[in-house]
């Protein structure tokens, strides 16, 4: 159901309908909101528990996936409920304090997700270009330090945007509207820092990953044709594993960019905000946080096994952290 169309075109007619119909429609809309929020929060929470609890999943790449899952969890918990409720109500009903919090967490959630995906792209490039050097040099602690720095930098950046940018802009039709408009200078800075730079890195490194993966595929084929030694088998298995990881994460990145680009392109070419198109694109951007756990469940056998262990309460066993989930 298109919440925005209801708000913009049918809202005037809505209150001329019987009160029973209005109440039933609101219940249906809020049931849809609840389902979307629960799927996002629970799906990403399962990812967080899986990566944190099972020692076998403590790898540098999974620390980046954990960071992405935490940012998606925050979006599901603190952004989606407010945004979907505002679309249903056609107004902001939560007051100025929560409006400030919502603006900050929505800006931060979007930017941290973009940079998490950019870090995953860089990680996959180095892992697939030289898997042996990557294994030797990149540790879980290194990944944790990088992730922590990423979060601190983006918290500082988004705090600066809110502090130095200026005031909110309210709409006459709705006195309590929560609307935040960037000044021209900050708008350019934010476009470059939160979109152009990380997206350029994502595209660049995944193009490089594609060509390296293709080169590895040819090398594996030649290797299998020429020799069957134990060493060559190890080389072949290592390259296959890295190519598979890159392929799965490339699906995640492609879906992410498909959700991200329409919003930023529309914001770039149009000065209109709070329109039906804009609201739909904002929701598409946030819904990506709901899609990511589905991608993990479809393409990562370890995640499906972790879910089974968690839901059957085997996770509460003393030695559950050592269970083989691969």
Secondary structure as GFF3:
##gff-version 3
##sequence-region A 1 326
A	DSSP	alpha_helix	3	5	.	.	.	ID=ss1
A	DSSP	pi_helix	6	10	.	.	.	ID=ss2
A	DSSP	alpha_helix	11	14	.	.	.	ID=ss3
A	DSSP	alpha_helix	19	53	.	.	.	ID=ss4
A	DSSP	three_ten_helix	55	57	.	.	.	ID=ss5
A	DSSP	alpha_helix	60	74	.	.	.	ID=ss6
A	DSSP	pi_helix	75	79	.	.	.	ID=ss7
A	DSSP	alpha_helix	80	89	.	.	.	ID=ss8
A	DSSP	alpha_helix	95	129	.	.	.	ID=ss9
A	DSSP	alpha_helix	131	137	.	.	.	ID=ss10
A	DSSP	alpha_helix	140	165	.	.	.	ID=ss11
A	DSSP	alpha_helix	184	191	.	.	.	ID=ss12
A	DSSP	pi_helix	192	196	.	.	.	ID=ss13
A	DSSP	alpha_helix	197	226	.	.	.	ID=ss14
A	DSSP	alpha_helix	230	269	.	.	.	ID=ss15
A	DSSP	alpha_helix	276	299	.	.	.	ID=ss16
A	DSSP	alpha_helix	301	311	.	.	.	ID=ss17
A	DSSP	three_ten_helix	314	316	.	.	.	ID=ss18
A	DSSP	three_ten_helix	320	322	.	.	.	ID=ss19
###
